[in-house]
Amino acid sequence: MPIVKLALVHLGWLGSGWLILEIIVRGRRRSARRLLEGYFTGIAVHVVALYAWVAVAPLPMAAIRCLIAAGIAAGVVGLALHLRAPVAATGGGVDRPTTPRVSIVDLALAAQLAPPLALIILSGWCVALHQWDPLAIWSTKAGLLYHGEYLRSDAFADPDRVNAHHGYPIGYSLLLLEHTGAAGAPDELMMNRGLIVVVLAGLGLLGLLMAGWAGRRMAMAGLGLLVWTPALWRPELGGAASSGYADLPLGLCAALAAGLILRGVAATDSGSLTAGSACLVLAASFKNEGSILVVLICALGLATVAILPGRRPIREWLALTFPLVALVLLRLAHAHLPTSSDVSFPSIADIAALLALAPRLSTALYDNLLANPVWGMLSLFLPVAVAVGLVRARRQPLTLLALIVPLYLGIICVVLGLTEIQLGAMEKYARTMFPRLIIQLLPSAVLFAVVLNSSVFTQLDVACSGESPPHSR
């Protein structure tokens, strides 16, 4: 029975998003990518609906069950529209043609994904959330009762304890809240299983996006580099898929948003643009750092659209401005809540002092990124692959979106430097905060390491036209 309830929650998400994409995108498109686009679009719809509700009043569990049921009903309507619509033309955009032929190389690449994915699934499916930080920050907010100026849940051992992170966005907790509503009571095992499903769906969509540009072999190799990173499957690390922290889902949403917007702009695909916009809304609602990622991706996306020749970017402008509007609304929803930050806005003196800290920042970056065994092979491959890709495709307008990787990394270094200037605690924060921020960046780095080095990406005239790109396995 718990499995049925879990399935109903995710079917509600899928149904909500599928109906939206069926309305926006005309013509039937039978593909796993479109299905996963609808899934993440539906998650964003539910998070926005619940966020709007809890911002003004307590949220009864009955309302959550009604929202799940409405999502399933929307899926039925979307299926009816899908079956009645004409079959869409195939072959355009950036997606490479598929082939049924499977070689020993394909089997080997698929096999190398099995061990880490099995660890991720087993750790999330069999073990309930148990670490205190995720329980206190994210999971216990699944009670989500507003009490004056802060959030509190009856799941706290001390009902009078104020959560120190009450100023955090609550979108991630709202995902857990839907599982609680379906189960009828807080069920941490069901929550963790639900989060693992979201992570696996994100990895699947990320792989499909990479395969659309670089072929399935490069996509499987890229996913292998990502899932073999110990940070994704060691529960004691904050970014592990089974840890309950929001860093990995946030990083996946940022990478999916960048990839979907990249594809939507190149192939003029409204469905991908809509799903990319939805993923940005999720990123903004998951964590405060998501606001930085949203602003970066939207700014780079708008700059890309502005310099593309011969385009009428109405759909692109709408897709890239909506997340910014949603970000402002989310901030307004928290306007009455006291917020806290370890560092304050930098002054001119702080900025000048950052230059003097450059050698120590470089050392911290090396120690925590390149020399840290937590990142596995990624520490050797990603910096070189992204840099080479940026150089190879530097004349293509779509390359601008890939700048999210070095820009976000630069922001991480600036924050690290400010902790030393204002708090004198750079080494402490480098050990605790820096790895989690890197986890937020890893999926985007893997995506662009693969996409930038693909042959199709360097042929913008092919990618942005209606022609089919060269065939590749």
SELOVO-513755 format. One record per residue (C-alpha): residue in one letter; x, y, z. Coordinates in pm, 1 decimal. Layout:
# residues N
resn_x_y_z
a_X_Y_Z
...
END
This chain:
# residues 473
resn_x_y_z
m_0.0_0.0_0.0
p_277.2_255.8_72.2
i_413.1_188.2_-278.1
v_72.2_268.9_-424.9
k_58.1_595.9_-231.4
l_408.8_682.0_-345.3
a_311.7_611.1_-705.9
l_2.6_830.9_-676.8
v_212.9_1129.7_-566.3
h_444.7_1100.0_-864.1
l_160.2_1030.6_-1105.7
g_1.4_1352.4_-980.9
w_319.2_1541.1_-1068.1
l_348.4_1374.7_-1405.8
g_-17.1_1432.4_-1493.1
s_-5.7_1802.0_-1406.7
g_300.0_1868.4_-1619.7
w_193.0_1647.8_-1906.6
l_-134.0_1835.9_-1948.1
i_51.5_2167.4_-1957.5
l_294.2_2045.8_-2222.9
e_13.3_1895.9_-2428.8
i_-160.1_2234.5_-2429.4
i_157.6_2428.1_-2511.7
v_312.2_2187.6_-2762.9
r_91.9_2083.6_-3050.9
g_125.7_1737.7_-3198.0
r_208.5_1402.7_-3044.0
r_567.9_1348.5_-2942.6
r_625.5_1000.8_-2805.8
s_956.5_1019.4_-2624.7
a_1097.7_953.9_-2279.7
r_1242.9_1304.8_-2279.6
r_900.3_1464.2_-2321.6
l_760.9_1245.0_-2044.0
l_1035.3_1353.0_-1802.6
e_991.6_1715.8_-1907.7
g_626.5_1685.0_-1806.8
y_727.8_1523.7_-1477.3
f_949.6_1813.7_-1368.3
t_702.0_2068.8_-1499.4
g_435.7_1906.4_-1282.6
i_660.0_1914.3_-974.4
a_705.7_2288.3_-1024.9
v_329.0_2338.6_-1061.7
h_262.6_2159.0_-734.2
v_539.0_2343.3_-548.8
v_411.2_2682.3_-668.8
a_50.4_2594.9_-576.4
l_145.5_2476.7_-226.6
y_389.7_2763.5_-177.0
a_115.5_3015.2_-255.6
w_-118.1_2841.8_-9.6
v_119.1_2813.0_288.3
a_230.2_3174.0_239.3
v_-112.2_3293.4_349.7
a_-266.6_3014.8_561.0
p_-201.7_2674.0_720.3
l_-222.9_2390.8_472.1
p_-458.9_2101.8_555.9
m_-365.9_1751.6_445.6
a_-698.9_1720.4_262.9
a_-590.9_1997.6_26.4
i_-272.5_1808.2_-54.9
r_-468.5_1494.1_-140.6
c_-699.9_1699.5_-360.5
l_-399.3_1846.4_-542.4
i_-258.5_1498.8_-604.9
a_-596.1_1378.5_-732.9
a_-626.6_1684.9_-956.4
g_-283.8_1607.0_-1100.8
i_-385.7_1251.0_-1184.4
a_-707.5_1378.2_-1344.5
a_-503.0_1628.9_-1544.3
g_-292.0_1340.8_-1667.2
v_-602.4_1162.0_-1795.3
v_-707.9_1478.0_-1981.1
g_-353.5_1517.4_-2115.6
l_-356.1_1158.8_-2238.9
a_-685.0_1220.4_-2420.7
l_-541.8_1531.8_-2586.2
h_-227.8_1339.2_-2673.8
l_-418.3_1060.8_-2847.2
r_-636.4_1305.3_-3041.5
a_-350.1_1526.6_-3160.0
p_-180.5_1464.9_-3495.8
v_157.9_1298.1_-3488.1
a_432.3_1560.0_-3479.8
a_700.4_1567.0_-3745.2
t_1026.3_1402.0_-3645.8
g_1387.3_1470.7_-3724.7
g_1420.1_1841.6_-3640.3
g_1607.8_2015.5_-3368.6
v_1920.1_1886.9_-3196.2
d_1809.7_1531.7_-3115.0
r_2011.2_1267.8_-3291.6
p_1827.5_980.3_-3461.4
t_1812.7_663.7_-3254.9
t_1908.8_320.1_-3376.4
p_1816.5_-24.5_-3245.7
r_2172.2_-154.0_-3294.9
v_2354.8_-217.4_-2968.5
s_2726.4_-297.2_-2961.4
i_2955.0_-433.5_-2692.2
v_3065.6_-76.3_-2623.2
d_2707.1_25.0_-2547.1
l_2664.8_-272.1_-2313.5
a_2989.4_-191.3_-2132.1
l_2892.6_173.8_-2086.3
a_2550.9_71.5_-1955.8
a_2705.6_-185.2_-1720.4
q_2937.8_69.8_-1559.3
l_2632.4_270.3_-1452.4
a_2480.0_-21.8_-1262.6
p_2688.9_-34.1_-938.1
p_2656.6_331.9_-831.8
l_2291.4_349.4_-938.2
a_2223.0_33.8_-736.0
l_2385.3_195.6_-431.1
i_2178.4_510.9_-478.3
i_1855.0_312.4_-512.6
l_1921.2_74.5_-222.6
s_2037.0_347.8_16.6
g_1728.6_554.2_-56.8
w_1476.4_272.6_-84.0
c_1571.7_77.0_227.0
v_1689.1_339.1_476.2
a_1472.5_617.4_616.7
l_1610.1_968.2_656.3
h_1802.2_966.3_980.6
q_2062.8_1245.0_978.7
w_1968.0_1533.8_1204.1
d_2042.2_1824.2_970.3
p_1820.8_1709.5_682.0
l_1549.7_1611.4_928.0
a_1558.7_1946.8_1101.8
i_1606.7_2166.1_795.8
w_1396.1_1989.8_534.3
s_1204.7_1683.9_647.0
t_1040.8_1802.2_966.0
k_907.4_2100.8_777.2
a_682.4_1845.0_611.8
g_445.1_1927.7_898.4
l_455.5_2286.3_768.7
l_242.7_2470.2_1017.9
y_290.1_2845.8_1015.4
h_319.1_2991.4_1362.7
g_362.1_3364.7_1351.8
e_704.3_3455.4_1219.8
y_860.4_3114.7_1182.8
l_799.0_2760.6_1061.3
r_759.9_2478.3_1309.1
s_667.2_2112.5_1290.2
d_531.0_1874.7_1552.9
a_803.6_1633.0_1445.9
f_1058.4_1834.5_1647.2
a_1145.0_1673.4_1977.3
d_1090.8_2011.5_2144.3
p_778.3_2178.6_2002.5
d_900.6_2518.3_2124.9
r_1229.9_2498.9_1937.8
v_1262.4_2752.0_1657.1
n_1428.0_2614.0_1346.5
a_1749.0_2807.6_1288.1
h_1694.4_2780.2_913.6
h_1337.6_2905.9_904.6
g_1433.9_3164.4_640.9
y_1516.1_2893.9_385.9
p_1289.2_2850.5_84.0
i_1049.1_2563.1_147.4
g_1002.0_2414.9_-199.6
y_1208.5_2106.2_-115.6
s_1005.9_2053.0_200.6
l_686.1_2083.9_-1.4
l_789.4_1777.9_-202.5
l_816.4_1590.5_125.2
l_487.4_1738.0_237.2
e_303.8_1577.8_-54.0
h_436.9_1238.2_50.2
t_318.7_1307.4_403.4
g_-24.1_1404.9_273.5
a_-53.8_1086.5_69.6
a_66.7_865.5_355.9
g_-160.6_1034.8_609.9
a_128.4_1083.7_853.5
p_501.6_1166.2_840.4
d_672.4_866.7_679.8
e_1044.7_930.5_644.7
l_1106.2_610.8_449.5
m_842.4_709.6_195.1
m_994.9_1059.4_176.9
n_1339.5_921.4_104.3
r_1204.2_685.4_-159.5
g_1024.8_974.4_-324.6
l_1340.7_1186.0_-330.2
i_1536.6_900.1_-488.2
v_1273.7_877.9_-764.4
v_1317.2_1251.4_-831.1
v_1696.3_1215.1_-841.8
l_1679.7_916.1_-1078.3
a_1434.4_1100.5_-1304.5
g_1671.0_1398.7_-1308.7
l_1967.6_1179.2_-1400.2
g_1761.3_1016.0_-1675.4
l_1656.3_1348.1_-1827.4
l_2011.7_1478.9_-1800.0
g_2133.9_1173.1_-1990.4
l_1871.7_1217.3_-2261.6
l_1967.8_1582.6_-2305.6
m_2334.0_1490.7_-2343.5
a_2244.2_1209.5_-2584.0
g_2051.1_1456.6_-2800.5
w_2371.2_1652.2_-2862.3
a_2651.7_1398.7_-2832.5
g_2495.2_1055.0_-2881.8
r_2409.3_784.3_-2632.7
r_2765.1_664.2_-2578.7
m_2892.7_1004.7_-2471.1
a_2580.6_1050.7_-2258.9
m_2638.7_723.2_-2074.2
a_3004.8_809.6_-2025.6
g_2909.4_1150.5_-1884.5
l_2652.4_999.0_-1650.4
g_2914.8_747.1_-1542.3
l_3151.1_1026.0_-1440.1
l_2871.2_1183.0_-1238.6
v_2723.5_879.0_-1062.7
w_3063.1_726.5_-980.8
t_3147.9_1040.4_-782.1
p_3147.2_921.2_-417.7
a_2960.8_1235.2_-312.4
l_2645.9_1101.6_-478.9
w_2624.6_767.1_-303.8
r_2806.0_798.5_30.6
p_2531.3_890.5_282.2
e_2777.7_1056.2_520.5
l_2842.8_1324.1_257.5
g_2598.9_1612.4_234.4
g_2539.5_1571.4_-136.9
a_2455.3_1201.5_-130.5
a_2129.4_1117.0_-303.5
s_2007.6_942.2_12.5
s_2119.6_1208.2_261.3
g_1804.8_1418.9_245.7
y_1995.4_1737.5_169.8
a_1874.6_1965.3_-109.1
d_2212.8_2020.1_-274.8
l_2200.2_1739.1_-531.4
p_1835.7_1800.8_-637.3
l_1920.4_2170.5_-662.6
g_2222.0_2093.7_-881.0
l_2016.5_1861.6_-1100.9
c_1744.9_2125.0_-1146.3
a_2005.2_2384.6_-1245.0
a_2165.6_2148.5_-1497.6
l_1828.5_2040.1_-1637.2
a_1719.8_2402.0_-1669.7
a_2038.8_2493.6_-1856.2
g_2014.2_2187.6_-2081.3
l_1644.5_2228.1_-2155.6
i_1680.7_2598.6_-2230.6
l_1982.6_2521.4_-2448.1
r_1777.5_2267.1_-2641.5
g_1467.0_2485.9_-2648.9
v_1657.9_2779.3_-2796.3
a_1849.6_2566.6_-3048.6
a_1549.7_2362.2_-3163.9
t_1282.0_2629.1_-3099.8
d_1101.1_2375.6_-2879.6
s_832.6_2529.5_-2656.3
g_809.1_2212.6_-2450.3
s_1176.0_2216.9_-2354.3
l_1160.6_2589.9_-2280.1
t_860.0_2537.4_-2052.5
a_1025.3_2250.6_-1867.7
g_1347.9_2449.5_-1835.1
s_1157.3_2741.7_-1686.7
a_986.1_2501.2_-1443.9
c_1322.3_2360.5_-1332.3
l_1445.1_2713.5_-1262.4
v_1139.8_2777.9_-1046.1
l_1222.2_2460.9_-853.8
a_1582.8_2573.9_-808.8
a_1464.5_2906.6_-669.2
s_1230.7_2730.9_-425.1
f_1478.7_2467.8_-303.3
k_1755.8_2671.6_-144.9
n_1888.9_3025.8_-116.6
e_2179.5_2937.0_-345.0
g_1920.9_2852.7_-609.0
s_1851.0_3223.5_-647.9
i_2206.3_3275.9_-774.0
l_2172.1_2990.0_-1021.3
v_1837.7_3122.7_-1148.1
v_1974.5_3472.0_-1207.1
l_2285.2_3335.7_-1380.1
i_2097.8_3099.9_-1613.9
c_1827.2_3353.6_-1698.7
a_2082.4_3628.9_-1765.6
l_2297.7_3403.4_-1983.4
g_1990.6_3266.8_-2161.8
l_1853.7_3613.0_-2236.0
a_2195.9_3722.8_-2364.1
t_2205.7_3416.3_-2589.3
v_1862.6_3488.3_-2735.1
a_1954.7_3853.5_-2789.0
i_2255.1_3773.0_-3009.8
l_2101.7_3487.6_-3212.3
p_2036.2_3613.0_-3566.2
g_1698.7_3607.3_-3737.5
r_1489.4_3498.6_-3439.7
r_1160.3_3613.3_-3289.0
p_1237.8_3526.7_-2928.4
i_894.0_3582.4_-2772.5
r_872.7_3229.7_-2632.0
e_1233.3_3241.4_-2514.4
w_1182.9_3576.4_-2340.8
l_870.8_3448.0_-2162.7
a_1041.7_3127.3_-2054.8
l_1344.8_3312.1_-1919.1
t_1164.0_3597.7_-1744.5
f_900.9_3385.0_-1568.6
p_1154.2_3225.7_-1327.0
l_1280.0_3571.5_-1233.9
v_923.5_3681.2_-1155.1
a_871.1_3360.8_-955.8
l_1194.1_3428.6_-766.4
v_1068.9_3774.2_-665.0
l_737.0_3627.0_-552.1
l_912.8_3359.5_-347.0
r_1122.6_3625.8_-179.9
l_808.9_3827.2_-104.6
a_650.4_3518.3_49.6
h_939.9_3518.7_297.1
a_939.6_3894.7_350.9
h_779.1_3855.6_694.3
l_1032.0_3592.3_801.1
p_1365.3_3693.7_955.1
t_1650.2_3575.0_735.2
s_2009.4_3520.9_830.9
s_2334.6_3485.2_642.4
d_2683.1_3400.9_756.4
v_2829.9_3684.1_549.4
s_2693.2_4031.5_478.3
f_2689.4_4216.0_148.0
p_3051.8_4303.5_58.6
s_3177.8_4657.2_93.2
i_3436.4_4820.6_-131.2
a_3701.3_4741.0_130.2
d_3594.0_4374.9_128.1
i_3624.1_4358.4_-250.5
a_3974.0_4508.5_-233.4
a_4070.5_4260.1_37.1
l_3958.0_3970.7_-185.4
l_4246.5_4046.4_-422.7
a_4496.5_3999.7_-139.5
l_4331.3_3666.9_-55.9
a_4362.6_3534.7_-411.4
p_4657.3_3298.9_-336.3
r_4481.8_3144.7_-34.6
l_4157.0_3114.8_-231.2
s_4343.1_2935.0_-508.2
t_4488.8_2693.9_-254.3
a_4146.0_2630.5_-101.2
l_4000.0_2571.7_-447.0
y_4273.2_2320.7_-529.3
d_4248.3_2137.8_-196.8
n_3870.1_2109.6_-203.0
l_3817.9_2043.2_-573.5
l_4118.9_1898.1_-752.7
a_4294.1_1727.7_-460.5
n_3982.0_1605.6_-279.3
p_3917.8_1231.6_-340.7
v_3543.7_1288.8_-288.0
w_3513.5_1406.7_-647.8
g_3677.7_1098.7_-797.3
m_3763.8_1118.3_-1167.6
l_3564.0_1439.6_-1207.9
s_3844.8_1641.3_-1049.1
l_4075.7_1538.9_-1335.7
f_3829.8_1544.6_-1623.1
l_3577.7_1822.9_-1576.1
p_3797.6_2135.2_-1553.7
v_3989.4_2037.3_-1868.0
a_3679.6_1921.2_-2061.0
v_3478.1_2235.3_-1986.7
a_3773.0_2463.7_-2065.5
v_3849.1_2285.5_-2393.5
g_3480.0_2292.8_-2488.8
l_3452.6_2664.7_-2421.3
v_3755.6_2728.3_-2641.9
r_3635.8_2500.2_-2924.7
a_3286.0_2648.5_-2939.6
r_3367.2_3002.1_-2830.5
r_3217.9_3160.5_-3143.8
q_2877.4_2999.4_-3097.0
p_2613.1_3207.9_-2913.6
l_2486.7_2901.0_-2726.3
t_2823.9_2881.5_-2549.2
l_2711.2_3164.2_-2322.5
l_2491.9_2926.2_-2121.9
a_2797.0_2715.8_-2036.5
l_2948.4_3012.4_-1853.1
i_2727.1_2920.2_-1558.5
v_3004.3_2675.2_-1458.1
p_3298.1_2919.2_-1419.5
l_3075.0_3204.2_-1299.5
y_2915.5_2999.9_-1020.5
l_3256.0_2863.0_-924.7
g_3382.5_3221.0_-905.6
i_3090.3_3318.3_-681.1
i_3174.4_3023.9_-453.4
c_3529.9_3156.2_-422.6
v_3405.4_3508.2_-346.6
v_3176.5_3378.1_-69.9
l_3465.7_3174.7_67.8
g_3685.7_3484.0_69.3
l_3419.8_3691.9_245.3
t_3399.3_3434.6_524.7
e_3769.2_3493.9_588.3
i_3741.7_3873.4_568.8
q_3427.8_3904.2_783.0
l_3451.0_3596.7_1007.2
g_3808.2_3471.5_985.4
a_3684.3_3119.3_918.8
m_3775.8_3038.7_559.9
e_3928.0_2696.6_637.6
k_3619.7_2590.7_834.5
y_3380.1_2697.4_561.7
a_3600.4_2546.3_292.4
r_3558.8_2206.9_462.1
t_3183.6_2232.6_519.1
m_3024.2_2475.6_274.4
f_3254.4_2443.0_-26.1
p_3186.5_2072.6_-102.6
r_2808.8_2124.2_-95.8
l_2833.8_2418.7_-332.0
i_3048.8_2209.8_-564.8
i_2783.4_1935.6_-555.6
q_2534.3_2195.9_-676.4
l_2764.2_2264.5_-973.0
l_2862.1_1908.3_-1069.4
p_2560.7_1815.8_-1289.1
s_2594.0_2137.7_-1491.0
a_2967.7_2081.9_-1531.6
v_2912.1_1727.0_-1658.0
l_2638.3_1842.8_-1896.3
f_2853.6_2109.2_-2059.6
a_3168.9_1896.2_-2057.0
v_2980.8_1654.8_-2285.0
v_2771.2_1901.7_-2485.3
l_3042.7_2158.5_-2559.9
n_3271.6_1891.4_-2700.7
s_3008.4_1735.8_-2927.1
s_3036.8_1782.3_-3302.0
v_2677.0_1905.6_-3329.8
f_2728.1_2188.3_-3081.7
t_3001.9_2342.9_-3291.7
q_2764.2_2346.5_-3591.2
l_2518.0_2611.4_-3478.9
d_2366.9_2638.7_-3826.0
v_2262.3_2272.7_-3799.1
a_2152.3_2293.3_-3436.9
c_1934.7_2598.1_-3483.9
s_1784.6_2499.8_-3814.8
g_1523.5_2239.8_-3881.8
e_1778.3_2001.4_-4033.6
s_1872.0_1670.7_-3882.8
p_2224.5_1652.1_-3739.5
p_2467.2_1382.6_-3852.0
h_2390.6_1031.4_-3735.2
s_2589.8_896.0_-3442.2
r_2548.1_619.6_-3195.7
END
